[in-house]
Amino acid sequence: MESRWSNLKKLEDETFLKIIMGAAPLDTFDTFVSDWKKQGGDKITEEVKEYVK
């Protein structure tokens, strides 16, 4: 998680800001989700689930 989180957070922040400001269409979110998963988002989600148990 530590090695991937900063990149994923930056991707999230930039994408959401662009959508909110109208600089990117709403369907950009779909691309964001795909990129987030490719960059390890699902792995982080699993790590957090295991930690919370």
mmCIF entry with sequence, helices, sheets and N, C-alpha, C, O atoms, coordinates in Angstrom:
data_MODEL
# 
_entry.id   MODEL 
# 
_entity.id                         1 
_entity.type                       polymer 
_entity.pdbx_number_of_molecules   1 
# 
_entity_poly.entity_id                      1 
_entity_poly.type                           'polypeptide(L)' 
_entity_poly.nstd_linkage                   no 
_entity_poly.nstd_monomer                   no 
_entity_poly.pdbx_seq_one_letter_code       MESRWSNLKKLEDETFLKIIMGAAPLDTFDTFVSDWKKQGGDKITEEVKEYVK 
_entity_poly.pdbx_seq_one_letter_code_can   MESRWSNLKKLEDETFLKIIMGAAPLDTFDTFVSDWKKQGGDKITEEVKEYVK 
_entity_poly.pdbx_strand_id                 A 
# 
loop_
_entity_poly_seq.entity_id 
_entity_poly_seq.num 
_entity_poly_seq.mon_id 
_entity_poly_seq.hetero 
1 1  MET n 
1 2  GLU n 
1 3  SER n 
1 4  ARG n 
1 5  TRP n 
1 6  SER n 
1 7  ASN n 
1 8  LEU n 
1 9  LYS n 
1 10 LYS n 
1 11 LEU n 
1 12 GLU n 
1 13 ASP n 
1 14 GLU n 
1 15 THR n 
1 16 PHE n 
1 17 LEU n 
1 18 LYS n 
1 19 ILE n 
1 20 ILE n 
1 21 MET n 
1 22 GLY n 
1 23 ALA n 
1 24 ALA n 
1 25 PRO n 
1 26 LEU n 
1 27 ASP n 
1 28 THR n 
1 29 PHE n 
1 30 ASP n 
1 31 THR n 
1 32 PHE n 
1 33 VAL n 
1 34 SER n 
1 35 ASP n 
1 36 TRP n 
1 37 LYS n 
1 38 LYS n 
1 39 GLN n 
1 40 GLY n 
1 41 GLY n 
1 42 ASP n 
1 43 LYS n 
1 44 ILE n 
1 45 THR n 
1 46 GLU n 
1 47 GLU n 
1 48 VAL n 
1 49 LYS n 
1 50 GLU n 
1 51 TYR n 
1 52 VAL n 
1 53 LYS n 
# 
_struct_asym.id          A 
_struct_asym.entity_id   1 
# 
loop_
_struct_conf.conf_type_id 
_struct_conf.id 
_struct_conf.pdbx_PDB_helix_id 
_struct_conf.beg_label_comp_id 
_struct_conf.beg_label_asym_id 
_struct_conf.beg_label_seq_id 
_struct_conf.pdbx_beg_PDB_ins_code 
_struct_conf.end_label_comp_id 
_struct_conf.end_label_asym_id 
_struct_conf.end_label_seq_id 
_struct_conf.pdbx_end_PDB_ins_code 
_struct_conf.beg_auth_comp_id 
_struct_conf.beg_auth_asym_id 
_struct_conf.beg_auth_seq_id 
_struct_conf.end_auth_comp_id 
_struct_conf.end_auth_asym_id 
_struct_conf.end_auth_seq_id 
_struct_conf.pdbx_PDB_helix_class 
_struct_conf.details 
_struct_conf.pdbx_PDB_helix_length 
HELX_P HELX_P1 AA1 GLU A 2  ? MET A 21 ? GLU A 2  MET A 21 1 ? 20 
HELX_P HELX_P2 AA2 THR A 28 ? LYS A 38 ? THR A 28 LYS A 38 1 ? 11 
HELX_P HELX_P3 AA3 GLY A 41 ? VAL A 52 ? GLY A 41 VAL A 52 1 ? 12 
# 
_struct_conf_type.id          HELX_P 
_struct_conf_type.criteria    ? 
_struct_conf_type.reference   ? 
# 
loop_
_atom_site.group_PDB 
_atom_site.id 
_atom_site.type_symbol 
_atom_site.label_atom_id 
_atom_site.label_alt_id 
_atom_site.label_comp_id 
_atom_site.label_asym_id 
_atom_site.label_entity_id 
_atom_site.label_seq_id 
_atom_site.pdbx_PDB_ins_code 
_atom_site.Cartn_x 
_atom_site.Cartn_y 
_atom_site.Cartn_z 
_atom_site.occupancy 
_atom_site.B_iso_or_equiv 
_atom_site.pdbx_formal_charge 
_atom_site.auth_seq_id 
_atom_site.auth_comp_id 
_atom_site.auth_asym_id 
_atom_site.auth_atom_id 
_atom_site.pdbx_PDB_model_num 
ATOM 1   N N  . MET A 1 1  ? 0.817   -1.190 0.000   1.00 0.00 ? 1  MET A N  1 
ATOM 2   C CA . MET A 1 1  ? 0.000   0.000  0.000   1.00 0.00 ? 1  MET A CA 1 
ATOM 3   C C  . MET A 1 1  ? 0.864   1.258  0.000   1.00 0.00 ? 1  MET A C  1 
ATOM 4   O O  . MET A 1 1  ? 0.598   2.203  -0.744  1.00 0.00 ? 1  MET A O  1 
ATOM 5   N N  . GLU A 1 2  ? 1.880   1.264  0.822   1.00 0.00 ? 2  GLU A N  1 
ATOM 6   C CA . GLU A 1 2  ? 2.713   2.453  0.947   1.00 0.00 ? 2  GLU A CA 1 
ATOM 7   C C  . GLU A 1 2  ? 3.369   2.840  -0.376  1.00 0.00 ? 2  GLU A C  1 
ATOM 8   O O  . GLU A 1 2  ? 3.524   4.024  -0.678  1.00 0.00 ? 2  GLU A O  1 
ATOM 9   N N  . SER A 1 3  ? 3.748   1.846  -1.152  1.00 0.00 ? 3  SER A N  1 
ATOM 10  C CA . SER A 1 3  ? 4.450   2.140  -2.401  1.00 0.00 ? 3  SER A CA 1 
ATOM 11  C C  . SER A 1 3  ? 3.515   2.652  -3.496  1.00 0.00 ? 3  SER A C  1 
ATOM 12  O O  . SER A 1 3  ? 3.970   3.310  -4.431  1.00 0.00 ? 3  SER A O  1 
ATOM 13  N N  . ARG A 1 4  ? 2.240   2.367  -3.398  1.00 0.00 ? 4  ARG A N  1 
ATOM 14  C CA . ARG A 1 4  ? 1.299   2.735  -4.457  1.00 0.00 ? 4  ARG A CA 1 
ATOM 15  C C  . ARG A 1 4  ? 0.390   3.904  -4.086  1.00 0.00 ? 4  ARG A C  1 
ATOM 16  O O  . ARG A 1 4  ? -0.098  4.612  -4.967  1.00 0.00 ? 4  ARG A O  1 
ATOM 17  N N  . TRP A 1 5  ? 0.159   4.112  -2.788  1.00 0.00 ? 5  TRP A N  1 
ATOM 18  C CA . TRP A 1 5  ? -0.868  5.033  -2.354  1.00 0.00 ? 5  TRP A CA 1 
ATOM 19  C C  . TRP A 1 5  ? -0.673  6.454  -2.868  1.00 0.00 ? 5  TRP A C  1 
ATOM 20  O O  . TRP A 1 5  ? -1.640  7.069  -3.317  1.00 0.00 ? 5  TRP A O  1 
ATOM 21  N N  . SER A 1 6  ? 0.521   6.991  -2.819  1.00 0.00 ? 6  SER A N  1 
ATOM 22  C CA . SER A 1 6  ? 0.717   8.392  -3.217  1.00 0.00 ? 6  SER A CA 1 
ATOM 23  C C  . SER A 1 6  ? 0.349   8.609  -4.685  1.00 0.00 ? 6  SER A C  1 
ATOM 24  O O  . SER A 1 6  ? -0.259  9.624  -5.026  1.00 0.00 ? 6  SER A O  1 
ATOM 25  N N  . ASN A 1 7  ? 0.709   7.674  -5.549  1.00 0.00 ? 7  ASN A N  1 
ATOM 26  C CA . ASN A 1 7  ? 0.350   7.808  -6.970  1.00 0.00 ? 7  ASN A CA 1 
ATOM 27  C C  . ASN A 1 7  ? -1.152  7.699  -7.180  1.00 0.00 ? 7  ASN A C  1 
ATOM 28  O O  . ASN A 1 7  ? -1.729  8.452  -7.965  1.00 0.00 ? 7  ASN A O  1 
ATOM 29  N N  . LEU A 1 8  ? -1.785  6.766  -6.481  1.00 0.00 ? 8  LEU A N  1 
ATOM 30  C CA . LEU A 1 8  ? -3.227  6.594  -6.627  1.00 0.00 ? 8  LEU A CA 1 
ATOM 31  C C  . LEU A 1 8  ? -3.983  7.802  -6.081  1.00 0.00 ? 8  LEU A C  1 
ATOM 32  O O  . LEU A 1 8  ? -4.973  8.233  -6.672  1.00 0.00 ? 8  LEU A O  1 
ATOM 33  N N  . LYS A 1 9  ? -3.526  8.343  -4.968  1.00 0.00 ? 9  LYS A N  1 
ATOM 34  C CA . LYS A 1 9  ? -4.172  9.526  -4.379  1.00 0.00 ? 9  LYS A CA 1 
ATOM 35  C C  . LYS A 1 9  ? -4.041  10.725 -5.313  1.00 0.00 ? 9  LYS A C  1 
ATOM 36  O O  . LYS A 1 9  ? -4.988  11.493 -5.478  1.00 0.00 ? 9  LYS A O  1 
ATOM 37  N N  . LYS A 1 10 ? -2.881  10.883 -5.915  1.00 0.00 ? 10 LYS A N  1 
ATOM 38  C CA . LYS A 1 10 ? -2.674  11.984 -6.863  1.00 0.00 ? 10 LYS A CA 1 
ATOM 39  C C  . LYS A 1 10 ? -3.600  11.824 -8.075  1.00 0.00 ? 10 LYS A C  1 
ATOM 40  O O  . LYS A 1 10 ? -4.215  12.794 -8.519  1.00 0.00 ? 10 LYS A O  1 
ATOM 41  N N  . LEU A 1 11 ? -3.698  10.615 -8.602  1.00 0.00 ? 11 LEU A N  1 
ATOM 42  C CA . LEU A 1 11 ? -4.593  10.335 -9.723  1.00 0.00 ? 11 LEU A CA 1 
ATOM 43  C C  . LEU A 1 11 ? -6.032  10.671 -9.347  1.00 0.00 ? 11 LEU A C  1 
ATOM 44  O O  . LEU A 1 11 ? -6.753  11.300 -10.121 1.00 0.00 ? 11 LEU A O  1 
ATOM 45  N N  . GLU A 1 12 ? -6.439  10.251 -8.162  1.00 0.00 ? 12 GLU A N  1 
ATOM 46  C CA . GLU A 1 12 ? -7.793  10.523 -7.678  1.00 0.00 ? 12 GLU A CA 1 
ATOM 47  C C  . GLU A 1 12 ? -8.046  12.025 -7.551  1.00 0.00 ? 12 GLU A C  1 
ATOM 48  O O  . GLU A 1 12 ? -9.035  12.538 -8.073  1.00 0.00 ? 12 GLU A O  1 
ATOM 49  N N  . ASP A 1 13 ? -7.166  12.715 -6.869  1.00 0.00 ? 13 ASP A N  1 
ATOM 50  C CA . ASP A 1 13 ? -7.335  14.157 -6.659  1.00 0.00 ? 13 ASP A CA 1 
ATOM 51  C C  . ASP A 1 13 ? -7.429  14.921 -7.980  1.00 0.00 ? 13 ASP A C  1 
ATOM 52  O O  . ASP A 1 13 ? -8.314  15.757 -8.161  1.00 0.00 ? 13 ASP A O  1 
ATOM 53  N N  . GLU A 1 14 ? -6.518  14.629 -8.893  1.00 0.00 ? 14 GLU A N  1 
ATOM 54  C CA . GLU A 1 14 ? -6.504  15.340 -10.176 1.00 0.00 ? 14 GLU A CA 1 
ATOM 55  C C  . GLU A 1 14 ? -7.757  15.043 -10.995 1.00 0.00 ? 14 GLU A C  1 
ATOM 56  O O  . GLU A 1 14 ? -8.340  15.947 -11.593 1.00 0.00 ? 14 GLU A O  1 
ATOM 57  N N  . THR A 1 15 ? -8.165  13.786 -11.022 1.00 0.00 ? 15 THR A N  1 
ATOM 58  C CA . THR A 1 15 ? -9.342  13.402 -11.809 1.00 0.00 ? 15 THR A CA 1 
ATOM 59  C C  . THR A 1 15 ? -10.594 14.038 -11.238 1.00 0.00 ? 15 THR A C  1 
ATOM 60  O O  . THR A 1 15 ? -11.384 14.617 -11.983 1.00 0.00 ? 15 THR A O  1 
ATOM 61  N N  . PHE A 1 16 ? -10.792 13.942 -9.935  1.00 0.00 ? 16 PHE A N  1 
ATOM 62  C CA . PHE A 1 16 ? -11.992 14.498 -9.322  1.00 0.00 ? 16 PHE A CA 1 
ATOM 63  C C  . PHE A 1 16 ? -12.048 16.008 -9.501  1.00 0.00 ? 16 PHE A C  1 
ATOM 64  O O  . PHE A 1 16 ? -13.111 16.559 -9.784  1.00 0.00 ? 16 PHE A O  1 
ATOM 65  N N  . LEU A 1 17 ? -10.923 16.675 -9.340  1.00 0.00 ? 17 LEU A N  1 
ATOM 66  C CA . LEU A 1 17 ? -10.892 18.123 -9.507  1.00 0.00 ? 17 LEU A CA 1 
ATOM 67  C C  . LEU A 1 17 ? -11.267 18.521 -10.931 1.00 0.00 ? 17 LEU A C  1 
ATOM 68  O O  . LEU A 1 17 ? -12.043 19.456 -11.129 1.00 0.00 ? 17 LEU A O  1 
ATOM 69  N N  . LYS A 1 18 ? -10.731 17.828 -11.909 1.00 0.00 ? 18 LYS A N  1 
ATOM 70  C CA . LYS A 1 18 ? -11.060 18.125 -13.301 1.00 0.00 ? 18 LYS A CA 1 
ATOM 71  C C  . LYS A 1 18 ? -12.552 17.923 -13.576 1.00 0.00 ? 18 LYS A C  1 
ATOM 72  O O  . LYS A 1 18 ? -13.171 18.726 -14.273 1.00 0.00 ? 18 LYS A O  1 
ATOM 73  N N  . ILE A 1 19 ? -13.119 16.860 -13.032 1.00 0.00 ? 19 ILE A N  1 
ATOM 74  C CA . ILE A 1 19 ? -14.546 16.605 -13.236 1.00 0.00 ? 19 ILE A CA 1 
ATOM 75  C C  . ILE A 1 19 ? -15.382 17.692 -12.561 1.00 0.00 ? 19 ILE A C  1 
ATOM 76  O O  . ILE A 1 19 ? -16.312 18.226 -13.165 1.00 0.00 ? 19 ILE A O  1 
ATOM 77  N N  . ILE A 1 20 ? -15.054 18.015 -11.322 1.00 0.00 ? 20 ILE A N  1 
ATOM 78  C CA . ILE A 1 20 ? -15.807 19.031 -10.576 1.00 0.00 ? 20 ILE A CA 1 
ATOM 79  C C  . ILE A 1 20 ? -15.723 20.392 -11.247 1.00 0.00 ? 20 ILE A C  1 
ATOM 80  O O  . ILE A 1 20 ? -16.714 21.121 -11.305 1.00 0.00 ? 20 ILE A O  1 
ATOM 81  N N  . MET A 1 21 ? -14.552 20.735 -11.752 1.00 0.00 ? 21 MET A N  1 
ATOM 82  C CA . MET A 1 21 ? -14.360 22.049 -12.377 1.00 0.00 ? 21 MET A CA 1 
ATOM 83  C C  . MET A 1 21 ? -14.895 22.100 -13.808 1.00 0.00 ? 21 MET A C  1 
ATOM 84  O O  . MET A 1 21 ? -14.914 23.165 -14.424 1.00 0.00 ? 21 MET A O  1 
ATOM 85  N N  . GLY A 1 22 ? -15.322 20.976 -14.329 1.00 0.00 ? 22 GLY A N  1 
ATOM 86  C CA . GLY A 1 22 ? -15.865 20.938 -15.678 1.00 0.00 ? 22 GLY A CA 1 
ATOM 87  C C  . GLY A 1 22 ? -14.808 20.841 -16.758 1.00 0.00 ? 22 GLY A C  1 
ATOM 88  O O  . GLY A 1 22 ? -15.110 21.004 -17.940 1.00 0.00 ? 22 GLY A O  1 
ATOM 89  N N  . ALA A 1 23 ? -13.576 20.578 -16.367 1.00 0.00 ? 23 ALA A N  1 
ATOM 90  C CA . ALA A 1 23 ? -12.488 20.464 -17.337 1.00 0.00 ? 23 ALA A CA 1 
ATOM 91  C C  . ALA A 1 23 ? -12.438 19.078 -17.971 1.00 0.00 ? 23 ALA A C  1 
ATOM 92  O O  . ALA A 1 23 ? -11.720 18.857 -18.946 1.00 0.00 ? 23 ALA A O  1 
ATOM 93  N N  . ALA A 1 24 ? -13.207 18.147 -17.408 1.00 0.00 ? 24 ALA A N  1 
ATOM 94  C CA . ALA A 1 24 ? -13.260 16.787 -17.950 1.00 0.00 ? 24 ALA A CA 1 
ATOM 95  C C  . ALA A 1 24 ? -14.704 16.297 -17.840 1.00 0.00 ? 24 ALA A C  1 
ATOM 96  O O  . ALA A 1 24 ? -15.398 16.640 -16.882 1.00 0.00 ? 24 ALA A O  1 
ATOM 97  N N  . PRO A 1 25 ? -15.162 15.506 -18.798 1.00 0.00 ? 25 PRO A N  1 
ATOM 98  C CA . PRO A 1 25 ? -16.534 14.993 -18.743 1.00 0.00 ? 25 PRO A CA 1 
ATOM 99  C C  . PRO A 1 25 ? -16.693 13.944 -17.639 1.00 0.00 ? 25 PRO A C  1 
ATOM 100 O O  . PRO A 1 25 ? -15.711 13.379 -17.157 1.00 0.00 ? 25 PRO A O  1 
ATOM 101 N N  . LEU A 1 26 ? -17.946 13.694 -17.248 1.00 0.00 ? 26 LEU A N  1 
ATOM 102 C CA . LEU A 1 26 ? -18.222 12.732 -16.185 1.00 0.00 ? 26 LEU A CA 1 
ATOM 103 C C  . LEU A 1 26 ? -17.718 11.328 -16.498 1.00 0.00 ? 26 LEU A C  1 
ATOM 104 O O  . LEU A 1 26 ? -17.330 10.592 -15.589 1.00 0.00 ? 26 LEU A O  1 
ATOM 105 N N  . ASP A 1 27 ? -17.720 10.950 -17.771 1.00 0.00 ? 27 ASP A N  1 
ATOM 106 C CA . ASP A 1 27 ? -17.268 9.601  -18.098 1.00 0.00 ? 27 ASP A CA 1 
ATOM 107 C C  . ASP A 1 27 ? -15.770 9.414  -17.898 1.00 0.00 ? 27 ASP A C  1 
ATOM 108 O O  . ASP A 1 27 ? -15.256 8.306  -18.051 1.00 0.00 ? 27 ASP A O  1 
ATOM 109 N N  . THR A 1 28 ? -15.075 10.481 -17.560 1.00 0.00 ? 28 THR A N  1 
ATOM 110 C CA . THR A 1 28 ? -13.663 10.382 -17.184 1.00 0.00 ? 28 THR A CA 1 
ATOM 111 C C  . THR A 1 28 ? -13.522 9.525  -15.931 1.00 0.00 ? 28 THR A C  1 
ATOM 112 O O  . THR A 1 28 ? -12.482 8.906  -15.704 1.00 0.00 ? 28 THR A O  1 
ATOM 113 N N  . PHE A 1 29 ? -14.576 9.496  -15.121 1.00 0.00 ? 29 PHE A N  1 
ATOM 114 C CA . PHE A 1 29 ? -14.550 8.677  -13.908 1.00 0.00 ? 29 PHE A CA 1 
ATOM 115 C C  . PHE A 1 29 ? -14.342 7.200  -14.249 1.00 0.00 ? 29 PHE A C  1 
ATOM 116 O O  . PHE A 1 29 ? -13.621 6.496  -13.542 1.00 0.00 ? 29 PHE A O  1 
ATOM 117 N N  . ASP A 1 30 ? -14.967 6.733  -15.319 1.00 0.00 ? 30 ASP A N  1 
ATOM 118 C CA . ASP A 1 30 ? -14.804 5.335  -15.726 1.00 0.00 ? 30 ASP A CA 1 
ATOM 119 C C  . ASP A 1 30 ? -13.348 5.019  -16.064 1.00 0.00 ? 30 ASP A C  1 
ATOM 120 O O  . ASP A 1 30 ? -12.831 3.961  -15.707 1.00 0.00 ? 30 ASP A O  1 
ATOM 121 N N  . THR A 1 31 ? -12.704 5.945  -16.751 1.00 0.00 ? 31 THR A N  1 
ATOM 122 C CA . THR A 1 31 ? -11.287 5.781  -17.076 1.00 0.00 ? 31 THR A CA 1 
ATOM 123 C C  . THR A 1 31 ? -10.453 5.799  -15.807 1.00 0.00 ? 31 THR A C  1 
ATOM 124 O O  . THR A 1 31 ? -9.512  5.019  -15.661 1.00 0.00 ? 31 THR A O  1 
ATOM 125 N N  . PHE A 1 32 ? -10.803 6.697  -14.888 1.00 0.00 ? 32 PHE A N  1 
ATOM 126 C CA . PHE A 1 32 ? -10.108 6.769  -13.609 1.00 0.00 ? 32 PHE A CA 1 
ATOM 127 C C  . PHE A 1 32 ? -10.169 5.428  -12.876 1.00 0.00 ? 32 PHE A C  1 
ATOM 128 O O  . PHE A 1 32 ? -9.149  4.941  -12.389 1.00 0.00 ? 32 PHE A O  1 
ATOM 129 N N  . VAL A 1 33 ? -11.354 4.833  -12.797 1.00 0.00 ? 33 VAL A N  1 
ATOM 130 C CA . VAL A 1 33 ? -11.515 3.557  -12.095 1.00 0.00 ? 33 VAL A CA 1 
ATOM 131 C C  . VAL A 1 33 ? -10.641 2.480  -12.738 1.00 0.00 ? 33 VAL A C  1 
ATOM 132 O O  . VAL A 1 33 ? -9.981  1.712  -12.038 1.00 0.00 ? 33 VAL A O  1 
ATOM 133 N N  . SER A 1 34 ? -10.639 2.428  -14.039 1.00 0.00 ? 34 SER A N  1 
ATOM 134 C CA . SER A 1 34 ? -9.824  1.448  -14.748 1.00 0.00 ? 34 SER A CA 1 
ATOM 135 C C  . SER A 1 34 ? -8.335  1.662  -14.454 1.00 0.00 ? 34 SER A C  1 
ATOM 136 O O  . SER A 1 34 ? -7.612  0.710  -14.159 1.00 0.00 ? 34 SER A O  1 
ATOM 137 N N  . ASP A 1 35 ? -7.889  2.906  -14.537 1.00 0.00 ? 35 ASP A N  1 
ATOM 138 C CA . ASP A 1 35 ? -6.480  3.222  -14.255 1.00 0.00 ? 35 ASP A CA 1 
ATOM 139 C C  . ASP A 1 35 ? -6.127  2.926  -12.795 1.00 0.00 ? 35 ASP A C  1 
ATOM 140 O O  . ASP A 1 35 ? -5.052  2.403  -12.501 1.00 0.00 ? 35 ASP A O  1 
ATOM 141 N N  . TRP A 1 36 ? -7.034  3.263  -11.894 1.00 0.00 ? 36 TRP A N  1 
ATOM 142 C CA . TRP A 1 36 ? -6.813  3.048  -10.464 1.00 0.00 ? 36 TRP A CA 1 
ATOM 143 C C  . TRP A 1 36 ? -6.605  1.565  -10.180 1.00 0.00 ? 36 TRP A C  1 
ATOM 144 O O  . TRP A 1 36 ? -5.714  1.186  -9.420  1.00 0.00 ? 36 TRP A O  1 
ATOM 145 N N  . LYS A 1 37 ? -7.434  0.738  -10.796 1.00 0.00 ? 37 LYS A N  1 
ATOM 146 C CA . LYS A 1 37 ? -7.308  -0.703 -10.610 1.00 0.00 ? 37 LYS A CA 1 
ATOM 147 C C  . LYS A 1 37 ? -6.007  -1.235 -11.213 1.00 0.00 ? 37 LYS A C  1 
ATOM 148 O O  . LYS A 1 37 ? -5.339  -2.075 -10.610 1.00 0.00 ? 37 LYS A O  1 
ATOM 149 N N  . LYS A 1 38 ? -5.649  -0.747 -12.402 1.00 0.00 ? 38 LYS A N  1 
ATOM 150 C CA . LYS A 1 38 ? -4.415  -1.195 -13.057 1.00 0.00 ? 38 LYS A CA 1 
ATOM 151 C C  . LYS A 1 38 ? -3.175  -0.843 -12.244 1.00 0.00 ? 38 LYS A C  1 
ATOM 152 O O  . LYS A 1 38 ? -2.169  -1.551 -12.279 1.00 0.00 ? 38 LYS A O  1 
ATOM 153 N N  . GLN A 1 39 ? -3.267  0.264  -11.512 1.00 0.00 ? 39 GLN A N  1 
ATOM 154 C CA . GLN A 1 39 ? -2.112  0.728  -10.738 1.00 0.00 ? 39 GLN A CA 1 
ATOM 155 C C  . GLN A 1 39 ? -2.082  0.176  -9.314  1.00 0.00 ? 39 GLN A C  1 
ATOM 156 O O  . GLN A 1 39 ? -1.276  0.616  -8.493  1.00 0.00 ? 39 GLN A O  1 
ATOM 157 N N  . GLY A 1 40 ? -2.953  -0.781 -9.022  1.00 0.00 ? 40 GLY A N  1 
ATOM 158 C CA . GLY A 1 40 ? -2.882  -1.452 -7.729  1.00 0.00 ? 40 GLY A CA 1 
ATOM 159 C C  . GLY A 1 40 ? -3.978  -1.110 -6.743  1.00 0.00 ? 40 GLY A C  1 
ATOM 160 O O  . GLY A 1 40 ? -3.882  -1.477 -5.571  1.00 0.00 ? 40 GLY A O  1 
ATOM 161 N N  . GLY A 1 41 ? -4.994  -0.435 -7.169  1.00 0.00 ? 41 GLY A N  1 
ATOM 162 C CA . GLY A 1 41 ? -6.081  -0.061 -6.264  1.00 0.00 ? 41 GLY A CA 1 
ATOM 163 C C  . GLY A 1 41 ? -6.781  -1.242 -5.632  1.00 0.00 ? 41 GLY A C  1 
ATOM 164 O O  . GLY A 1 41 ? -7.101  -1.208 -4.444  1.00 0.00 ? 41 GLY A O  1 
ATOM 165 N N  . ASP A 1 42 ? -7.024  -2.282 -6.402  1.00 0.00 ? 42 ASP A N  1 
ATOM 166 C CA . ASP A 1 42 ? -7.669  -3.473 -5.848  1.00 0.00 ? 42 ASP A CA 1 
ATOM 167 C C  . ASP A 1 42 ? -6.787  -4.140 -4.794  1.00 0.00 ? 42 ASP A C  1 
ATOM 168 O O  . ASP A 1 42 ? -7.288  -4.647 -3.790  1.00 0.00 ? 42 ASP A O  1 
ATOM 169 N N  . LYS A 1 43 ? -5.494  -4.137 -5.023  1.00 0.00 ? 43 LYS A N  1 
ATOM 170 C CA . LYS A 1 43 ? -4.550  -4.723 -4.069  1.00 0.00 ? 43 LYS A CA 1 
ATOM 171 C C  . LYS A 1 43 ? -4.600  -3.966 -2.744  1.00 0.00 ? 43 LYS A C  1 
ATOM 172 O O  . LYS A 1 43 ? -4.592  -4.578 -1.677  1.00 0.00 ? 43 LYS A O  1 
ATOM 173 N N  . ILE A 1 44 ? -4.652  -2.654 -2.811  1.00 0.00 ? 44 ILE A N  1 
ATOM 174 C CA . ILE A 1 44 ? -4.728  -1.836 -1.599  1.00 0.00 ? 44 ILE A CA 1 
ATOM 175 C C  . ILE A 1 44 ? -6.042  -2.107 -0.871  1.00 0.00 ? 44 ILE A C  1 
ATOM 176 O O  . ILE A 1 44 ? -6.065  -2.216 0.355   1.00 0.00 ? 44 ILE A O  1 
ATOM 177 N N  . THR A 1 45 ? -7.123  -2.215 -1.617  1.00 0.00 ? 45 THR A N  1 
ATOM 178 C CA . THR A 1 45 ? -8.425  -2.498 -1.012  1.00 0.00 ? 45 THR A CA 1 
ATOM 179 C C  . THR A 1 45 ? -8.387  -3.814 -0.249  1.00 0.00 ? 45 THR A C  1 
ATOM 180 O O  . THR A 1 45 ? -8.918  -3.906 0.858   1.00 0.00 ? 45 THR A O  1 
ATOM 181 N N  . GLU A 1 46 ? -7.768  -4.827 -0.830  1.00 0.00 ? 46 GLU A N  1 
ATOM 182 C CA . GLU A 1 46 ? -7.649  -6.122 -0.162  1.00 0.00 ? 46 GLU A CA 1 
ATOM 183 C C  . GLU A 1 46 ? -6.781  -6.016 1.096   1.00 0.00 ? 46 GLU A C  1 
ATOM 184 O O  . GLU A 1 46 ? -7.100  -6.616 2.122   1.00 0.00 ? 46 GLU A O  1 
ATOM 185 N N  . GLU A 1 47 ? -5.697  -5.263 1.019   1.00 0.00 ? 47 GLU A N  1 
ATOM 186 C CA . GLU A 1 47 ? -4.823  -5.095 2.181   1.00 0.00 ? 47 GLU A CA 1 
ATOM 187 C C  . GLU A 1 47 ? -5.572  -4.420 3.325   1.00 0.00 ? 47 GLU A C  1 
ATOM 188 O O  . GLU A 1 47 ? -5.422  -4.812 4.482   1.00 0.00 ? 47 GLU A O  1 
ATOM 189 N N  . VAL A 1 48 ? -6.364  -3.423 3.014   1.00 0.00 ? 48 VAL A N  1 
ATOM 190 C CA . VAL A 1 48 ? -7.131  -2.710 4.035   1.00 0.00 ? 48 VAL A CA 1 
ATOM 191 C C  . VAL A 1 48 ? -8.181  -3.635 4.645   1.00 0.00 ? 48 VAL A C  1 
ATOM 192 O O  . VAL A 1 48 ? -8.376  -3.632 5.860   1.00 0.00 ? 48 VAL A O  1 
ATOM 193 N N  . LYS A 1 49 ? -8.852  -4.419 3.818   1.00 0.00 ? 49 LYS A N  1 
ATOM 194 C CA . LYS A 1 49 ? -9.851  -5.369 4.327   1.00 0.00 ? 49 LYS A CA 1 
ATOM 195 C C  . LYS A 1 49 ? -9.209  -6.355 5.311   1.00 0.00 ? 49 LYS A C  1 
ATOM 196 O O  . LYS A 1 49 ? -9.780  -6.657 6.359   1.00 0.00 ? 49 LYS A O  1 
ATOM 197 N N  . GLU A 1 50 ? -8.032  -6.845 4.965   1.00 0.00 ? 50 GLU A N  1 
ATOM 198 C CA . GLU A 1 50 ? -7.336  -7.788 5.848   1.00 0.00 ? 50 GLU A CA 1 
ATOM 199 C C  . GLU A 1 50 ? -6.916  -7.118 7.156   1.00 0.00 ? 50 GLU A C  1 
ATOM 200 O O  . GLU A 1 50 ? -6.980  -7.738 8.217   1.00 0.00 ? 50 GLU A O  1 
ATOM 201 N N  . TYR A 1 51 ? -6.499  -5.888 7.088   1.00 0.00 ? 51 TYR A N  1 
ATOM 202 C CA . TYR A 1 51 ? -6.048  -5.164 8.263   1.00 0.00 ? 51 TYR A CA 1 
ATOM 203 C C  . TYR A 1 51 ? -7.207  -4.883 9.217   1.00 0.00 ? 51 TYR A C  1 
ATOM 204 O O  . TYR A 1 51 ? -7.038  -4.932 10.435  1.00 0.00 ? 51 TYR A O  1 
ATOM 205 N N  . VAL A 1 52 ? -8.377  -4.591 8.665   1.00 0.00 ? 52 VAL A N  1 
ATOM 206 C CA . VAL A 1 52 ? -9.538  -4.223 9.465   1.00 0.00 ? 52 VAL A CA 1 
ATOM 207 C C  . VAL A 1 52 ? -10.154 -5.436 10.159  1.00 0.00 ? 52 VAL A C  1 
ATOM 208 O O  . VAL A 1 52 ? -10.791 -5.284 11.201  1.00 0.00 ? 52 VAL A O  1 
ATOM 209 N N  . LYS A 1 53 ? -9.983  -6.604 9.618   1.00 0.00 ? 53 LYS A N  1 
ATOM 210 C CA . LYS A 1 53 ? -10.575 -7.817 10.218  1.00 0.00 ? 53 LYS A CA 1 
ATOM 211 C C  . LYS A 1 53 ? -10.171 -8.028 11.610  1.00 0.00 ? 53 LYS A C  1 
ATOM 212 O O  . LYS A 1 53 ? -10.591 -9.003 12.234  1.00 0.00 ? 53 LYS A O  1 
# 
